Each structure stands twice: as structure tokens, then as C-alpha cells.
Amino acid sequence: MKILVLILALSSLVLGHTSMLEHGGFMSGFMHPISGLDHILAMIGVGMVAFYATQKGFLTLIAFIGAMILAATAGYNGVQLIGMEAGILISIAVVFGLIGFASKLPIGTIVAVVAFFGMFHGFAHGAEFTTGSFMAYMAGFSSSTLILHLSGMAIAYLYSKKLQVAFNN
């Protein structure tokens, strides 16, 4: 019973799509990606994929953020997207699945998959924005997304170094 109560109490923290952050400017945009576990996991995962893709891995970051900005603009302008939350949740599984294959897949495939799922995340940002400067808001969520991507790359780097030490001993 205690676990059920805890799950219900924390359930709003899992999804970053609440109306409290979709107004204002840079800071509300900056906080949106780090307000929900769904965004955090997906964006850290993209950074990890970029690290393991090695050759031209930076293109995955550009693809995700670029698709996110385009989709945010579409969402802000009233375009409808069916399955936004499902796309975001599926993106976590797909992106973390890509981590194991990133060094074996062509960079074009990785970029296409990452951009496709970046679209869902961006659309959520744009569709839920209500008041303030949308440009500042986009700059904010793009900045924190990049920080999460770079954090994912750092995590993958540290993990790979730990594996090297483990296998060399």
C-alpha cells in the first residue's frame, strides 16, 4: 500500500508536461526538459547514443535539437500531433536500445531515428506553451536539452572508461 501511495504521489514528476512551466521565457523553457523523467531519460540517452556512434555522433545532437525546435514551432502554431505522449515514452525505449547498436549502425539511420523522436519532445514544448516570449522559451529548452545531451555523453564516456579498467584487470 505504501508503494502505491508513493507511486501516485510521484506520478506527476514522471511526465514533464504540466501547465506550470509553459509560460514565461528562457527559465521556464530551460526548466521544462528537466521537469520530467521522460525528457531527462530520452535526452541523456541521445547523448549516450552520440558518444557510442563515435564517427559524426555530434549529428545526433543536432538532429534531435533541430527536429525539436521545428516541431515546437508547429505545436505552438496549432498543428495537432496524435500520440505525443506515447511517442515520448516510446522514444526512451528506442533511444536506449540504440545505445547498444550505435557503433554498428550508419549515422544516417541514427540521425533519422533520433530526429523522429525529437519531434515528439519538441511538439510537447510548443503545444503547451501559453504566454511570454516563445523565442526565449525555445532558447531555454534547447539549452537545457543540450546540457542533458552532453551529460549523457559524459556518462557514456565514464562508463566506457570503467569497463576498460574492469577488462584490463
Contacts in CASP RR format, 6 or more apart in sequence:
PFRMAT RR
TARGET T0000
AUTHOR 0000-0000-0000
METHOD contacts of the structure
MODEL  1
MKILVLILALSSLVLGHTSMLEHGGFMSGFMHPISGLDHILAMIGVGMVA
FYATQKGFLTLIAFIGAMILAATAGYNGVQLIGMEAGILISIAVVFGLIG
FASKLPIGTIVAVVAFFGMFHGFAHGAEFTTGSFMAYMAGFSSSTLILHL
SGMAIAYLYSKKLQVAFNN
12 18 0 8 1.000
13 35 0 8 1.000
13 36 0 8 1.000
13 37 0 8 1.000
14 36 0 8 1.000
14 37 0 8 1.000
14 38 0 8 1.000
15 36 0 8 1.000
15 37 0 8 1.000
15 38 0 8 1.000
15 85 0 8 1.000
15 88 0 8 1.000
16 32 0 8 1.000
16 35 0 8 1.000
16 36 0 8 1.000
16 37 0 8 1.000
16 38 0 8 1.000
16 39 0 8 1.000
16 124 0 8 1.000
17 85 0 8 1.000
17 124 0 8 1.000
17 128 0 8 1.000
18 35 0 8 1.000
19 128 0 8 1.000
19 130 0 8 1.000
21 28 0 8 1.000
21 29 0 8 1.000
21 31 0 8 1.000
21 32 0 8 1.000
21 35 0 8 1.000
22 28 0 8 1.000
22 32 0 8 1.000
22 126 0 8 1.000
22 128 0 8 1.000
22 129 0 8 1.000
22 130 0 8 1.000
22 137 0 8 1.000
23 129 0 8 1.000
23 130 0 8 1.000
23 131 0 8 1.000
23 132 0 8 1.000
24 131 0 8 1.000
24 132 0 8 1.000
24 133 0 8 1.000
24 136 0 8 1.000
24 137 0 8 1.000
25 132 0 8 1.000
25 133 0 8 1.000
25 136 0 8 1.000
25 137 0 8 1.000
25 140 0 8 1.000
26 133 0 8 1.000
26 136 0 8 1.000
26 137 0 8 1.000
26 139 0 8 1.000
26 140 0 8 1.000
26 143 0 8 1.000
27 140 0 8 1.000
28 137 0 8 1.000
29 125 0 8 1.000
29 136 0 8 1.000
29 137 0 8 1.000
29 138 0 8 1.000
29 139 0 8 1.000
29 140 0 8 1.000
29 141 0 8 1.000
29 144 0 8 1.000
30 140 0 8 1.000
30 141 0 8 1.000
30 143 0 8 1.000
30 144 0 8 1.000
31 144 0 8 1.000
32 39 0 8 1.000
32 125 0 8 1.000
32 141 0 8 1.000
32 144 0 8 1.000
33 39 0 8 1.000
33 40 0 8 1.000
33 43 0 8 1.000
33 121 0 8 1.000
33 141 0 8 1.000
33 144 0 8 1.000
33 145 0 8 1.000
33 148 0 8 1.000
34 40 0 8 1.000
34 144 0 8 1.000
34 148 0 8 1.000
38 88 0 8 1.000
38 89 0 8 1.000
38 92 0 8 1.000
39 88 0 8 1.000
39 121 0 8 1.000
39 148 0 8 1.000
40 148 0 8 1.000
41 92 0 8 1.000
41 96 0 8 1.000
42 88 0 8 1.000
42 91 0 8 1.000
42 92 0 8 1.000
42 95 0 8 1.000
42 117 0 8 1.000
42 118 0 8 1.000
42 121 0 8 1.000
43 64 0 8 1.000
43 121 0 8 1.000
43 145 0 8 1.000
43 148 0 8 1.000
43 149 0 8 1.000
43 152 0 8 1.000
44 148 0 8 1.000
44 149 0 8 1.000
44 151 0 8 1.000
44 152 0 8 1.000
44 155 0 8 1.000
45 95 0 8 1.000
45 96 0 8 1.000
45 99 0 8 1.000
45 152 0 8 1.000
46 60 0 8 1.000
46 61 0 8 1.000
46 64 0 8 1.000
46 95 0 8 1.000
46 114 0 8 1.000
46 149 0 8 1.000
46 152 0 8 1.000
47 60 0 8 1.000
47 61 0 8 1.000
47 148 0 8 1.000
47 149 0 8 1.000
47 150 0 8 1.000
47 151 0 8 1.000
47 152 0 8 1.000
47 153 0 8 1.000
47 156 0 8 1.000
48 96 0 8 1.000
48 99 0 8 1.000
48 102 0 8 1.000
48 152 0 8 1.000
48 153 0 8 1.000
48 155 0 8 1.000
48 156 0 8 1.000
49 57 0 8 1.000
49 60 0 8 1.000
49 95 0 8 1.000
49 98 0 8 1.000
49 99 0 8 1.000
49 102 0 8 1.000
49 110 0 8 1.000
49 114 0 8 1.000
50 57 0 8 1.000
50 58 0 8 1.000
50 60 0 8 1.000
50 61 0 8 1.000
50 102 0 8 1.000
50 149 0 8 1.000
50 153 0 8 1.000
51 57 0 8 1.000
51 102 0 8 1.000
51 152 0 8 1.000
51 153 0 8 1.000
51 156 0 8 1.000
51 157 0 8 1.000
51 160 0 8 1.000
52 99 0 8 1.000
52 100 0 8 1.000
52 102 0 8 1.000
52 103 0 8 1.000
52 156 0 8 1.000
53 60 0 8 1.000
53 102 0 8 1.000
53 103 0 8 1.000
53 105 0 8 1.000
53 107 0 8 1.000
53 110 0 8 1.000
54 102 0 8 1.000
54 103 0 8 1.000
55 107 0 8 1.000
56 107 0 8 1.000
57 107 0 8 1.000
57 110 0 8 1.000
59 107 0 8 1.000
59 108 0 8 1.000
59 110 0 8 1.000
59 111 0 8 1.000
60 107 0 8 1.000
60 110 0 8 1.000
60 111 0 8 1.000
60 114 0 8 1.000
61 146 0 8 1.000
61 149 0 8 1.000
63 111 0 8 1.000
63 112 0 8 1.000
63 114 0 8 1.000
63 115 0 8 1.000
63 118 0 8 1.000
64 114 0 8 1.000
64 115 0 8 1.000
64 117 0 8 1.000
64 118 0 8 1.000
64 121 0 8 1.000
64 145 0 8 1.000
64 149 0 8 1.000
65 142 0 8 1.000
65 145 0 8 1.000
65 146 0 8 1.000
65 149 0 8 1.000
66 115 0 8 1.000
67 114 0 8 1.000
67 115 0 8 1.000
67 116 0 8 1.000
67 118 0 8 1.000
67 119 0 8 1.000
67 122 0 8 1.000
68 118 0 8 1.000
68 119 0 8 1.000
68 121 0 8 1.000
68 122 0 8 1.000
68 125 0 8 1.000
68 141 0 8 1.000
68 142 0 8 1.000
68 145 0 8 1.000
69 122 0 8 1.000
69 138 0 8 1.000
69 142 0 8 1.000
70 119 0 8 1.000
71 81 0 8 1.000
71 118 0 8 1.000
71 119 0 8 1.000
71 120 0 8 1.000
71 121 0 8 1.000
71 122 0 8 1.000
71 123 0 8 1.000
71 126 0 8 1.000
72 122 0 8 1.000
72 123 0 8 1.000
72 125 0 8 1.000
72 126 0 8 1.000
72 129 0 8 1.000
72 138 0 8 1.000
72 141 0 8 1.000
73 126 0 8 1.000
73 138 0 8 1.000
74 81 0 8 1.000
74 123 0 8 1.000
74 126 0 8 1.000
75 81 0 8 1.000
75 122 0 8 1.000
75 123 0 8 1.000
75 126 0 8 1.000
75 127 0 8 1.000
76 126 0 8 1.000
76 127 0 8 1.000
76 129 0 8 1.000
76 134 0 8 1.000
78 127 0 8 1.000
79 123 0 8 1.000
81 120 0 8 1.000
81 123 0 8 1.000
81 127 0 8 1.000
83 120 0 8 1.000
84 120 0 8 1.000
84 123 0 8 1.000
84 124 0 8 1.000
84 127 0 8 1.000
85 124 0 8 1.000
87 117 0 8 1.000
87 120 0 8 1.000
88 117 0 8 1.000
88 120 0 8 1.000
88 121 0 8 1.000
88 124 0 8 1.000
90 117 0 8 1.000
91 117 0 8 1.000
91 118 0 8 1.000
91 120 0 8 1.000
91 121 0 8 1.000
94 113 0 8 1.000
94 117 0 8 1.000
95 113 0 8 1.000
95 114 0 8 1.000
95 117 0 8 1.000
98 105 0 8 1.000
98 110 0 8 1.000
98 113 0 8 1.000
98 114 0 8 1.000
99 156 0 8 1.000
102 110 0 8 1.000
121 145 0 8 1.000
122 141 0 8 1.000
125 137 0 8 1.000
125 138 0 8 1.000
125 141 0 8 1.000
126 134 0 8 1.000
129 137 0 8 1.000
END
